[in-house]
Amino acid sequence: MAKMKACRDCHFLTNESQCPNCKGTNLSTSYTGIVVILPARDPLEDPRKTSYVASRLNIDKPGKYALKVR
Ligand SMILES: [Zn+2]
């Protein structure tokens, strides 16, 4: 499996050449740490309300994110 790329803007991890989360193309293969934000029981619920990690990283959608992007 190829290493996923991390979006420099929202830290979303993807195999595409464009970030599916914010539509940005500023992707990096140089990142450390992966964070998985699981969906809440209510899929529309903001993960920042229930997850410390999501609120610290300002993640508003469940998914896989890089902890640190260079
Ligand atoms: Zn993004």
N, CA, C, O and the ligand as a Tripos MOL2 file, in Angstrom:
@<TRIPOS>MOLECULE
protein
  281   279    71     0     0
PROTEIN
NO_CHARGES

@<TRIPOS>ATOM
      1 N           0.8430   -1.2030    0.0000 N.3       1 MET1
      2 CA          0.0000    0.0000    0.0000 C.3       1 MET1
      3 C           0.8680    1.2380    0.0000 C.2       1 MET1
      4 O           1.7900    1.3590    0.8060 O.2       1 MET1
      5 N           0.5840    2.1320   -0.8770 N.am      2 ALA2
      6 CA          1.3400    3.3840   -0.9410 C.3       2 ALA2
      7 C           1.0470    4.2250    0.2910 C.2       2 ALA2
      8 O          -0.0270    4.1540    0.8890 O.2       2 ALA2
      9 N           2.0360    5.0150    0.6390 N.am      3 LYS3
     10 CA          1.8400    5.8760    1.7950 C.3       3 LYS3
     11 C           0.8460    6.9840    1.4370 C.2       3 LYS3
     12 O           0.9180    7.5890    0.3670 O.2       3 LYS3
     13 N          -0.0560    7.2230    2.3410 N.am      4 MET4
     14 CA         -1.0510    8.2490    2.0790 C.3       4 MET4
     15 C          -0.4340    9.6360    2.2140 C.2       4 MET4
     16 O           0.5810    9.8200    2.8870 O.2       4 MET4
     17 N          -1.0490   10.5750    1.5800 N.am      5 LYS5
     18 CA         -0.5880   11.9610    1.6620 C.3       5 LYS5
     19 C          -1.4690   12.7260    2.6440 C.2       5 LYS5
     20 O          -2.6620   12.4560    2.7840 O.2       5 LYS5
     21 N          -0.8570   13.6670    3.3020 N.am      6 ALA6
     22 CA         -1.6030   14.4600    4.2680 C.3       6 ALA6
     23 C          -1.8210   15.8700    3.7280 C.2       6 ALA6
     24 O          -0.9160   16.4830    3.1620 O.2       6 ALA6
     25 N          -3.0370   16.3660    3.9140 N.am      7 CYS7
     26 CA         -3.3590   17.7260    3.4820 C.3       7 CYS7
     27 C          -2.7110   18.7250    4.4410 C.2       7 CYS7
     28 O          -2.8760   18.6130    5.6560 O.2       7 CYS7
     29 N          -1.9820   19.6920    3.9080 N.am      8 ARG8
     30 CA         -1.3260   20.6760    4.7650 C.3       8 ARG8
     31 C          -2.3400   21.6260    5.4020 C.2       8 ARG8
     32 O          -2.0640   22.2390    6.4340 O.2       8 ARG8
     33 N          -3.4940   21.7420    4.7920 N.am      9 ASP9
     34 CA         -4.4880   22.6900    5.3150 C.3       9 ASP9
     35 C          -5.3330   22.0810    6.4290 C.2       9 ASP9
     36 O          -5.5020   22.6970    7.4810 O.2       9 ASP9
     37 N          -5.8700   20.8670    6.2090 N.am     10 CYS10
     38 CA         -6.7670   20.3020    7.2110 C.3      10 CYS10
     39 C          -6.2490   18.9980    7.8080 C.2      10 CYS10
     40 O          -6.9070   18.4040    8.6620 O.2      10 CYS10
     41 N          -5.0670   18.5450    7.3650 N.am     11 HIS11
     42 CA         -4.4180   17.3310    7.8820 C.3      11 HIS11
     43 C          -5.1280   16.0420    7.4880 C.2      11 HIS11
     44 O          -4.7600   14.9780    7.9860 O.2      11 HIS11
     45 N          -6.1020   16.0930    6.6370 N.am     12 PHE12
     46 CA         -6.8110   14.9010    6.1850 C.3      12 PHE12
     47 C          -5.8580   14.0010    5.3960 C.2      12 PHE12
     48 O          -5.0610   14.4970    4.6000 O.2      12 PHE12
     49 N          -5.9320   12.6750    5.6090 N.am     13 LEU13
     50 CA         -5.0800   11.7320    4.8860 C.3      13 LEU13
     51 C          -5.8270   11.1680    3.6900 C.2      13 LEU13
     52 O          -6.9990   10.8050    3.7910 O.2      13 LEU13
     53 N          -5.1370   11.0990    2.5500 N.am     14 THR14
     54 CA         -5.7950   10.6430    1.3360 C.3      14 THR14
     55 C          -4.8020    9.9850    0.3880 C.2      14 THR14
     56 O          -3.6030   10.2590    0.4500 O.2      14 THR14
     57 N          -5.2980    9.1170   -0.4900 N.am     15 ASN15
     58 CA         -4.4800    8.5540   -1.5650 C.3      15 ASN15
     59 C          -4.6580    9.3460   -2.8600 C.2      15 ASN15
     60 O          -3.9550    9.0970   -3.8400 O.2      15 ASN15
     61 N          -5.5680   10.2730   -2.8690 N.am     16 GLU16
     62 CA         -5.8420   11.0620   -4.0720 C.3      16 GLU16
     63 C          -4.8310   12.1970   -4.1870 C.2      16 GLU16
     64 O          -4.0270   12.4310   -3.2850 O.2      16 GLU16
     65 N          -4.8920   12.8960   -5.3200 N.am     17 SER17
     66 CA         -3.9970   14.0290   -5.4900 C.3      17 SER17
     67 C          -4.6730   15.3290   -5.0540 C.2      17 SER17
     68 O          -4.0920   16.4110   -5.1310 O.2      17 SER17
     69 N          -5.9090   15.1900   -4.5980 N.am     18 GLN18
     70 CA         -6.6270   16.3450   -4.0790 C.3      18 GLN18
     71 C          -7.2880   15.9370   -2.7620 C.2      18 GLN18
     72 O          -7.7780   14.8160   -2.6260 O.2      18 GLN18
     73 N          -7.2960   16.8410   -1.8120 N.am     19 CYS19
     74 CA         -7.8960   16.5320   -0.5170 C.3      19 CYS19
     75 C          -9.4210   16.4480   -0.6560 C.2      19 CYS19
     76 O         -10.0560   17.4240   -1.0560 O.2      19 CYS19
     77 N         -10.0210   15.2780   -0.3270 N.am     20 PRO20
     78 CA        -11.4760   15.1530   -0.4520 C.3      20 PRO20
     79 C         -12.2310   15.9460    0.6170 C.2      20 PRO20
     80 O         -13.4420   16.1480    0.5190 O.2      20 PRO20
     81 N         -11.5050   16.3850    1.6240 N.am     21 ASN21
     82 CA        -12.1510   17.0990    2.7260 C.3      21 ASN21
     83 C         -12.3100   18.5900    2.4210 C.2      21 ASN21
     84 O         -13.4090   19.1340    2.5320 O.2      21 ASN21
     85 N         -11.2000   19.2580    2.0330 N.am     22 CYS22
     86 CA        -11.2780   20.7050    1.8030 C.3      22 CYS22
     87 C         -11.0030   21.0660    0.3480 C.2      22 CYS22
     88 O         -10.9640   22.2440   -0.0080 O.2      22 CYS22
     89 N         -10.8070   20.0310   -0.5080 N.am     23 LYS23
     90 CA        -10.5620   20.2290   -1.9460 C.3      23 LYS23
     91 C          -9.2240   20.9080   -2.2290 C.2      23 LYS23
     92 O          -8.9780   21.3710   -3.3430 O.2      23 LYS23
     93 N          -8.3680   20.9650   -1.2190 N.am     24 GLY24
     94 CA         -7.0510   21.5560   -1.4200 C.3      24 GLY24
     95 C          -6.1100   20.5910   -2.1210 C.2      24 GLY24
     96 O          -6.3260   19.3800   -2.0730 O.2      24 GLY24
     97 N          -5.0820   21.0980   -2.7640 N.am     25 THR25
     98 CA         -4.1050   20.2430   -3.4280 C.3      25 THR25
     99 C          -2.7300   20.3860   -2.7850 C.2      25 THR25
    100 O          -1.7280   19.9260   -3.3320 O.2      25 THR25
    101 N          -2.6930   21.0090   -1.6490 N.am     26 ASN26
    102 CA         -1.4420   21.2110   -0.9350 C.3      26 ASN26
    103 C          -1.1770   19.9990   -0.0340 C.2      26 ASN26
    104 O          -1.3750   20.0480    1.1800 O.2      26 ASN26
    105 N          -0.7150   18.8930   -0.6780 N.am     27 LEU27
    106 CA         -0.5470   17.6390    0.0520 C.3      27 LEU27
    107 C           0.9250   17.3760    0.3390 C.2      27 LEU27
    108 O           1.8070   17.8270   -0.3920 O.2      27 LEU27
    109 N           1.1710   16.6440    1.4100 N.am     28 SER28
    110 CA          2.5350   16.3560    1.8200 C.3      28 SER28
    111 C           2.6730   14.8840    2.1770 C.2      28 SER28
    112 O           1.7720   14.3000    2.7790 O.2      28 SER28
    113 N           3.8180   14.2740    1.7990 N.am     29 THR29
    114 CA          4.0600   12.8940    2.2160 C.3      29 THR29
    115 C           4.8770   12.8570    3.4920 C.2      29 THR29
    116 O           5.1890   11.7870    4.0150 O.2      29 THR29
    117 N           5.2170   14.0300    3.9850 N.am     30 SER30
    118 CA          6.0480   14.1090    5.1700 C.3      30 SER30
    119 C           5.2070   14.5090    6.3780 C.2      30 SER30
    120 O           4.9270   15.6860    6.6050 O.2      30 SER30
    121 N           4.8150   13.5040    7.1380 N.am     31 TYR31
    122 CA          3.9990   13.7830    8.3240 C.3      31 TYR31
    123 C           4.2820   12.7360    9.3840 C.2      31 TYR31
    124 O           4.8070   11.6680    9.0720 O.2      31 TYR31
    125 N           3.9570   13.0130   10.5810 N.am     32 THR32
    126 CA          4.1460   12.0440   11.6570 C.3      32 THR32
    127 C           2.8460   11.8820   12.4410 C.2      32 THR32
    128 O           2.1500   12.8540   12.7350 O.2      32 THR32
    129 N           2.5460   10.6480   12.7640 N.am     33 GLY33
    130 CA          1.3940   10.3510   13.6050 C.3      33 GLY33
    131 C           0.0990   10.3510   12.8260 C.2      33 GLY33
    132 O          -0.1310   11.2060   11.9710 O.2      33 GLY33
    133 N          -0.7510    9.3730   13.1340 N.am     34 ILE34
    134 CA         -2.0560    9.3080   12.4810 C.3      34 ILE34
    135 C          -3.1350    9.3090   13.5580 C.2      34 ILE34
    136 O          -3.0370    8.6020   14.5600 O.2      34 ILE34
    137 N          -4.1380   10.1000   13.3340 N.am     35 VAL35
    138 CA         -5.2550   10.1790   14.2620 C.3      35 VAL35
    139 C          -6.5080    9.7370   13.5100 C.2      35 VAL35
    140 O          -6.7810   10.2190   12.4100 O.2      35 VAL35
    141 N          -7.2620    8.8260   14.1020 N.am     36 VAL36
    142 CA         -8.5220    8.4170   13.4830 C.3      36 VAL36
    143 C          -9.6580    8.9470   14.3430 C.2      36 VAL36
    144 O          -9.7820    8.5960   15.5160 O.2      36 VAL36
    145 N         -10.4730    9.7840   13.7540 N.am     37 ILE37
    146 CA        -11.6440   10.3110   14.4440 C.3      37 ILE37
    147 C         -12.8470    9.4630   14.0170 C.2      37 ILE37
    148 O         -13.2430    9.4620   12.8520 O.2      37 ILE37
    149 N         -13.4030    8.7610   14.9630 N.am     38 LEU38
    150 CA        -14.5320    7.8890   14.6410 C.3      38 LEU38
    151 C         -15.8270    8.6900   14.6150 C.2      38 LEU38
    152 O         -15.9840    9.6640   15.3520 O.2      38 LEU38
    153 N         -16.7570    8.2680   13.7530 N.am     39 PRO39
    154 CA        -18.0340    8.9710   13.6990 C.3      39 PRO39
    155 C         -18.8190    8.7960   15.0010 C.2      39 PRO39
    156 O         -18.7670    7.7380   15.6280 O.2      39 PRO39
    157 N         -19.5140    9.7970   15.3820 N.am     40 ALA40
    158 CA        -20.3720    9.7100   16.5640 C.3      40 ALA40
    159 C         -21.6420    8.9500   16.2020 C.2      40 ALA40
    160 O         -21.8760    8.6410   15.0340 O.2      40 ALA40
    161 N         -22.4490    8.6550   17.1960 N.am     41 ARG41
    162 CA        -23.6960    7.9320   16.9080 C.3      41 ARG41
    163 C         -24.5580    8.7650   15.9600 C.2      41 ARG41
    164 O         -25.1930    8.2300   15.0510 O.2      41 ARG41
    165 N         -24.5710   10.0420   16.1790 N.am     42 ASP42
    166 CA        -25.2420   10.9540   15.2540 C.3      42 ASP42
    167 C         -24.2040   11.4460   14.2630 C.2      42 ASP42
    168 O         -23.3000   12.1880   14.6450 O.2      42 ASP42
    169 N         -24.3090   11.0460   12.9750 N.am     43 PRO43
    170 CA        -23.2720   11.3840   12.0010 C.3      43 PRO43
    171 C         -23.1140   12.8860   11.7810 C.2      43 PRO43
    172 O         -22.0880   13.3260   11.2610 O.2      43 PRO43
    173 N         -24.0860   13.6570   12.1590 N.am     44 LEU44
    174 CA        -23.9920   15.0990   11.9590 C.3      44 LEU44
    175 C         -23.3910   15.8050   13.1690 C.2      44 LEU44
    176 O         -23.1730   17.0160   13.1560 O.2      44 LEU44
    177 N         -23.1290   15.0300   14.2060 N.am     45 GLU45
    178 CA        -22.5820   15.6430   15.4060 C.3      45 GLU45
    179 C         -21.1360   16.0850   15.1720 C.2      45 GLU45
    180 O         -20.3620   15.3850   14.5190 O.2      45 GLU45
    181 N         -20.7930   17.2240   15.6990 N.am     46 ASP46
    182 CA        -19.4450   17.7540   15.5640 C.3      46 ASP46
    183 C         -18.5010   17.0000   16.5100 C.2      46 ASP46
    184 O         -18.6880   17.0430   17.7260 O.2      46 ASP46
    185 N         -17.4660   16.2940   15.9530 N.am     47 PRO47
    186 CA        -16.5740   15.5230   16.8220 C.3      47 PRO47
    187 C         -15.8460   16.3890   17.8450 C.2      47 PRO47
    188 O         -15.3870   15.8810   18.8680 O.2      47 PRO47
    189 N         -15.7350   17.6830   17.5830 N.am     48 ARG48
    190 CA        -15.0230   18.5640   18.5180 C.3      48 ARG48
    191 C         -15.7470   18.6630   19.8600 C.2      48 ARG48
    192 O         -15.1540   19.0170   20.8790 O.2      48 ARG48
    193 N         -17.0600   18.3380   19.8350 N.am     49 LYS49
    194 CA        -17.8170   18.4430   21.0760 C.3      49 LYS49
    195 C         -17.5230   17.2830   22.0170 C.2      49 LYS49
    196 O         -17.6020   17.4270   23.2370 O.2      49 LYS49
    197 N         -17.1770   16.1120   21.4310 N.am     50 THR50
    198 CA        -17.0080   14.9190   22.2690 C.3      50 THR50
    199 C         -15.5690   14.4280   22.3230 C.2      50 THR50
    200 O         -15.2370   13.6070   23.1780 O.2      50 THR50
    201 N         -14.7060   14.9080   21.4300 N.am     51 SER51
    202 CA        -13.3380   14.4110   21.3940 C.3      51 SER51
    203 C         -12.3390   15.5210   21.6740 C.2      51 SER51
    204 O         -12.3300   16.5570   21.0080 O.2      51 SER51
    205 N         -11.4950   15.2810   22.6780 N.am     52 TYR52
    206 CA        -10.4440   16.2480   23.0070 C.3      52 TYR52
    207 C          -9.4830   16.4090   21.8330 C.2      52 TYR52
    208 O          -9.0810   17.5200   21.4870 O.2      52 TYR52
    209 N          -9.1160   15.2570   21.2180 N.am     53 VAL53
    210 CA         -8.1720   15.2990   20.0970 C.3      53 VAL53
    211 C          -8.7680   16.0830   18.9340 C.2      53 VAL53
    212 O          -8.0990   16.9170   18.3240 O.2      53 VAL53
    213 N         -10.0350   15.8050   18.6360 N.am     54 ALA54
    214 CA        -10.6800   16.5060   17.5220 C.3      54 ALA54
    215 C         -10.7540   18.0090   17.7910 C.2      54 ALA54
    216 O         -10.5780   18.8160   16.8780 O.2      54 ALA54
    217 N         -11.0110   18.3770   19.0250 N.am     55 SER55
    218 CA        -11.1080   19.8020   19.3130 C.3      55 SER55
    219 C          -9.7320   20.4630   19.2700 C.2      55 SER55
    220 O          -9.6080   21.6070   18.8330 O.2      55 SER55
    221 N          -8.6930   19.7460   19.7230 N.am     56 ARG56
    222 CA         -7.3430   20.3050   19.6750 C.3      56 ARG56
    223 C          -6.8760   20.4860   18.2270 C.2      56 ARG56
    224 O          -6.2270   21.4790   17.8980 O.2      56 ARG56
    225 N          -7.2120   19.5120   17.3600 N.am     57 LEU57
    226 CA         -6.7770   19.5860   15.9700 C.3      57 LEU57
    227 C          -7.7970   20.3130   15.1090 C.2      57 LEU57
    228 O          -7.5900   20.4980   13.9100 O.2      57 LEU57
    229 N          -8.8920   20.7220   15.7200 N.am     58 ASN58
    230 CA         -9.9520   21.4330   15.0210 C.3      58 ASN58
    231 C         -10.5120   20.6070   13.8610 C.2      58 ASN58
    232 O         -10.6260   21.0960   12.7370 O.2      58 ASN58
    233 N         -10.8550   19.3600   14.1480 N.am     59 ILE59
    234 CA        -11.3970   18.4500   13.1450 C.3      59 ILE59
    235 C         -12.9160   18.4130   13.2980 C.2      59 ILE59
    236 O         -13.4290   18.0890   14.3690 O.2      59 ILE59
    237 N         -13.6270   18.7420   12.2320 N.am     60 ASP60
    238 CA        -15.0800   18.7670   12.3440 C.3      60 ASP60
    239 C         -15.7580   17.6220   11.6120 C.2      60 ASP60
    240 O         -16.9860   17.5510   11.5600 O.2      60 ASP60
    241 N         -14.9400   16.7040   11.0320 N.am     61 LYS61
    242 CA        -15.5140   15.5490   10.3500 C.3      61 LYS61
    243 C         -14.7320   14.3020   10.7170 C.2      61 LYS61
    244 O         -13.5090   14.3700   10.8370 O.2      61 LYS61
    245 N         -15.3940   13.1600   10.9010 N.am     62 PRO62
    246 CA        -14.6630   11.9260   11.1960 C.3      62 PRO62
    247 C         -13.7730   11.5370   10.0280 C.2      62 PRO62
    248 O         -14.0640   11.8840    8.8830 O.2      62 PRO62
    249 N         -12.6940   10.8210   10.3060 N.am     63 GLY63
    250 CA        -11.7930   10.3940    9.2450 C.3      63 GLY63
    251 C         -10.4030   10.1840    9.7810 C.2      63 GLY63
    252 O         -10.1800   10.2240   10.9900 O.2      63 GLY63
    253 N          -9.4460    9.9530    8.8610 N.am     64 LYS64
    254 CA         -8.0550    9.7530    9.2330 C.3      64 LYS64
    255 C          -7.2900   11.0420    9.0050 C.2      64 LYS64
    256 O          -7.3910   11.6620    7.9460 O.2      64 LYS64
    257 N          -6.5300   11.4330   10.0040 N.am     65 TYR65
    258 CA         -5.7840   12.6910    9.9200 C.3      65 TYR65
    259 C          -4.3440   12.4710   10.3630 C.2      65 TYR65
    260 O          -4.0590   11.5820   11.1650 O.2      65 TYR65
    261 N          -3.4440   13.2860    9.8350 N.am     66 ALA66
    262 CA         -2.0610   13.2920   10.2900 C.3      66 ALA66
    263 C          -1.9590   14.2020   11.5080 C.2      66 ALA66
    264 O          -2.6010   15.2490   11.5840 O.2      66 ALA66
    265 N          -1.1350   13.7700   12.4570 N.am     67 LEU67
    266 CA         -0.9750   14.5570   13.6620 C.3      67 LEU67
    267 C          -0.1460   15.8020   13.3760 C.2      67 LEU67
    268 O          -0.4740   16.9110   13.8000 O.2      67 LEU67
    269 N           0.9380   15.5790   12.6440 N.am     68 LYS68
    270 CA          1.8390   16.6890   12.3490 C.3      68 LYS68
    271 C           2.2290   16.6330   10.8740 C.2      68 LYS68
    272 O           2.7180   15.6040   10.4090 O.2      68 LYS68
    273 N           2.0250   17.6990   10.1470 N.am     69 VAL69
    274 CA          2.3750   17.7420    8.7300 C.3      69 VAL69
    275 C           3.5150   18.7250    8.5420 C.2      69 VAL69
    276 O           3.4840   19.8430    9.0570 O.2      69 VAL69
    277 N           4.5360   18.2860    7.7860 N.am     70 ARG70
    278 CA          5.6350   19.1990    7.5260 C.3      70 ARG70
    279 C           5.6120   19.7150    6.1120 C.2      70 ARG70
    280 O           6.4770   20.5010    5.7270 O.2      70 ARG70
    281 ZN         -7.6530   19.3010    3.2810 Zn       71 ZN71
@<TRIPOS>BOND
     1     1     2 1
     2     2     3 1
     3     3     4 2
     4     3     5 am
     5     5     6 1
     6     6     7 1
     7     7     8 2
     8     7     9 am
     9     9    10 1
    10    10    11 1
    11    11    12 2
    12    11    13 am
    13    13    14 1
    14    14    15 1
    15    15    16 2
    16    15    17 am
    17    17    18 1
    18    18    19 1
    19    19    20 2
    20    19    21 am
    21    21    22 1
    22    22    23 1
    23    23    24 2
    24    23    25 am
    25    25    26 1
    26    26    27 1
    27    27    28 2
    28    27    29 am
    29    29    30 1
    30    30    31 1
    31    31    32 2
    32    31    33 am
    33    33    34 1
    34    34    35 1
    35    35    36 2
    36    35    37 am
    37    37    38 1
    38    38    39 1
    39    39    40 2
    40    39    41 am
    41    41    42 1
    42    42    43 1
    43    43    44 2
    44    43    45 am
    45    45    46 1
    46    46    47 1
    47    47    48 2
    48    47    49 am
    49    49    50 1
    50    50    51 1
    51    51    52 2
    52    51    53 am
    53    53    54 1
    54    54    55 1
    55    55    56 2
    56    55    57 am
    57    57    58 1
    58    58    59 1
    59    59    60 2
    60    59    61 am
    61    61    62 1
    62    62    63 1
    63    63    64 2
    64    63    65 am
    65    65    66 1
    66    66    67 1
    67    67    68 2
    68    67    69 am
    69    69    70 1
    70    70    71 1
    71    71    72 2
    72    71    73 am
    73    73    74 1
    74    74    75 1
    75    75    76 2
    76    75    77 am
    77    77    78 1
    78    78    79 1
    79    79    80 2
    80    79    81 am
    81    81    82 1
    82    82    83 1
    83    83    84 2
    84    83    85 am
    85    85    86 1
    86    86    87 1
    87    87    88 2
    88    87    89 am
    89    89    90 1
    90    90    91 1
    91    91    92 2
    92    91    93 am
    93    93    94 1
    94    94    95 1
    95    95    96 2
    96    95    97 am
    97    97    98 1
    98    98    99 1
    99    99   100 2
   100    99   101 am
   101   101   102 1
   102   102   103 1
   103   103   104 2
   104   103   105 am
   105   105   106 1
   106   106   107 1
   107   107   108 2
   108   107   109 am
   109   109   110 1
   110   110   111 1
   111   111   112 2
   112   111   113 am
   113   113   114 1
   114   114   115 1
   115   115   116 2
   116   115   117 am
   117   117   118 1
   118   118   119 1
   119   119   120 2
   120   119   121 am
   121   121   122 1
   122   122   123 1
   123   123   124 2
   124   123   125 am
   125   125   126 1
   126   126   127 1
   127   127   128 2
   128   127   129 am
   129   129   130 1
   130   130   131 1
   131   131   132 2
   132   131   133 am
   133   133   134 1
   134   134   135 1
   135   135   136 2
   136   135   137 am
   137   137   138 1
   138   138   139 1
   139   139   140 2
   140   139   141 am
   141   141   142 1
   142   142   143 1
   143   143   144 2
   144   143   145 am
   145   145   146 1
   146   146   147 1
   147   147   148 2
   148   147   149 am
   149   149   150 1
   150   150   151 1
   151   151   152 2
   152   151   153 am
   153   153   154 1
   154   154   155 1
   155   155   156 2
   156   155   157 am
   157   157   158 1
   158   158   159 1
   159   159   160 2
   160   159   161 am
   161   161   162 1
   162   162   163 1
   163   163   164 2
   164   163   165 am
   165   165   166 1
   166   166   167 1
   167   167   168 2
   168   167   169 am
   169   169   170 1
   170   170   171 1
   171   171   172 2
   172   171   173 am
   173   173   174 1
   174   174   175 1
   175   175   176 2
   176   175   177 am
   177   177   178 1
   178   178   179 1
   179   179   180 2
   180   179   181 am
   181   181   182 1
   182   182   183 1
   183   183   184 2
   184   183   185 am
   185   185   186 1
   186   186   187 1
   187   187   188 2
   188   187   189 am
   189   189   190 1
   190   190   191 1
   191   191   192 2
   192   191   193 am
   193   193   194 1
   194   194   195 1
   195   195   196 2
   196   195   197 am
   197   197   198 1
   198   198   199 1
   199   199   200 2
   200   199   201 am
   201   201   202 1
   202   202   203 1
   203   203   204 2
   204   203   205 am
   205   205   206 1
   206   206   207 1
   207   207   208 2
   208   207   209 am
   209   209   210 1
   210   210   211 1
   211   211   212 2
   212   211   213 am
   213   213   214 1
   214   214   215 1
   215   215   216 2
   216   215   217 am
   217   217   218 1
   218   218   219 1
   219   219   220 2
   220   219   221 am
   221   221   222 1
   222   222   223 1
   223   223   224 2
   224   223   225 am
   225   225   226 1
   226   226   227 1
   227   227   228 2
   228   227   229 am
   229   229   230 1
   230   230   231 1
   231   231   232 2
   232   231   233 am
   233   233   234 1
   234   234   235 1
   235   235   236 2
   236   235   237 am
   237   237   238 1
   238   238   239 1
   239   239   240 2
   240   239   241 am
   241   241   242 1
   242   242   243 1
   243   243   244 2
   244   243   245 am
   245   245   246 1
   246   246   247 1
   247   247   248 2
   248   247   249 am
   249   249   250 1
   250   250   251 1
   251   251   252 2
   252   251   253 am
   253   253   254 1
   254   254   255 1
   255   255   256 2
   256   255   257 am
   257   257   258 1
   258   258   259 1
   259   259   260 2
   260   259   261 am
   261   261   262 1
   262   262   263 1
   263   263   264 2
   264   263   265 am
   265   265   266 1
   266   266   267 1
   267   267   268 2
   268   267   269 am
   269   269   270 1
   270   270   271 1
   271   271   272 2
   272   271   273 am
   273   273   274 1
   274   274   275 1
   275   275   276 2
   276   275   277 am
   277   277   278 1
   278   278   279 1
   279   279   280 2
@<TRIPOS>SUBSTRUCTURE
     1 MET1         2 RESIDUE 1 A MET
     2 ALA2         6 RESIDUE 1 A ALA
     3 LYS3        10 RESIDUE 1 A LYS
     4 MET4        14 RESIDUE 1 A MET
     5 LYS5        18 RESIDUE 1 A LYS
     6 ALA6        22 RESIDUE 1 A ALA
     7 CYS7        26 RESIDUE 1 A CYS
     8 ARG8        30 RESIDUE 1 A ARG
     9 ASP9        34 RESIDUE 1 A ASP
    10 CYS10       38 RESIDUE 1 A CYS
    11 HIS11       42 RESIDUE 1 A HIS
    12 PHE12       46 RESIDUE 1 A PHE
    13 LEU13       50 RESIDUE 1 A LEU
    14 THR14       54 RESIDUE 1 A THR
    15 ASN15       58 RESIDUE 1 A ASN
    16 GLU16       62 RESIDUE 1 A GLU
    17 SER17       66 RESIDUE 1 A SER
    18 GLN18       70 RESIDUE 1 A GLN
    19 CYS19       74 RESIDUE 1 A CYS
    20 PRO20       78 RESIDUE 1 A PRO
    21 ASN21       82 RESIDUE 1 A ASN
    22 CYS22       86 RESIDUE 1 A CYS
    23 LYS23       90 RESIDUE 1 A LYS
    24 GLY24       94 RESIDUE 1 A GLY
    25 THR25       98 RESIDUE 1 A THR
    26 ASN26      102 RESIDUE 1 A ASN
    27 LEU27      106 RESIDUE 1 A LEU
    28 SER28      110 RESIDUE 1 A SER
    29 THR29      114 RESIDUE 1 A THR
    30 SER30      118 RESIDUE 1 A SER
    31 TYR31      122 RESIDUE 1 A TYR
    32 THR32      126 RESIDUE 1 A THR
    33 GLY33      130 RESIDUE 1 A GLY
    34 ILE34      134 RESIDUE 1 A ILE
    35 VAL35      138 RESIDUE 1 A VAL
    36 VAL36      142 RESIDUE 1 A VAL
    37 ILE37      146 RESIDUE 1 A ILE
    38 LEU38      150 RESIDUE 1 A LEU
    39 PRO39      154 RESIDUE 1 A PRO
    40 ALA40      158 RESIDUE 1 A ALA
    41 ARG41      162 RESIDUE 1 A ARG
    42 ASP42      166 RESIDUE 1 A ASP
    43 PRO43      170 RESIDUE 1 A PRO
    44 LEU44      174 RESIDUE 1 A LEU
    45 GLU45      178 RESIDUE 1 A GLU
    46 ASP46      182 RESIDUE 1 A ASP
    47 PRO47      186 RESIDUE 1 A PRO
    48 ARG48      190 RESIDUE 1 A ARG
    49 LYS49      194 RESIDUE 1 A LYS
    50 THR50      198 RESIDUE 1 A THR
    51 SER51      202 RESIDUE 1 A SER
    52 TYR52      206 RESIDUE 1 A TYR
    53 VAL53      210 RESIDUE 1 A VAL
    54 ALA54      214 RESIDUE 1 A ALA
    55 SER55      218 RESIDUE 1 A SER
    56 ARG56      222 RESIDUE 1 A ARG
    57 LEU57      226 RESIDUE 1 A LEU
    58 ASN58      230 RESIDUE 1 A ASN
    59 ILE59      234 RESIDUE 1 A ILE
    60 ASP60      238 RESIDUE 1 A ASP
    61 LYS61      242 RESIDUE 1 A LYS
    62 PRO62      246 RESIDUE 1 A PRO
    63 GLY63      250 RESIDUE 1 A GLY
    64 LYS64      254 RESIDUE 1 A LYS
    65 TYR65      258 RESIDUE 1 A TYR
    66 ALA66      262 RESIDUE 1 A ALA
    67 LEU67      266 RESIDUE 1 A LEU
    68 LYS68      270 RESIDUE 1 A LYS
    69 VAL69      274 RESIDUE 1 A VAL
    70 ARG70      278 RESIDUE 1 A ARG
    71 ZN71       281 GROUP 0 **** ****
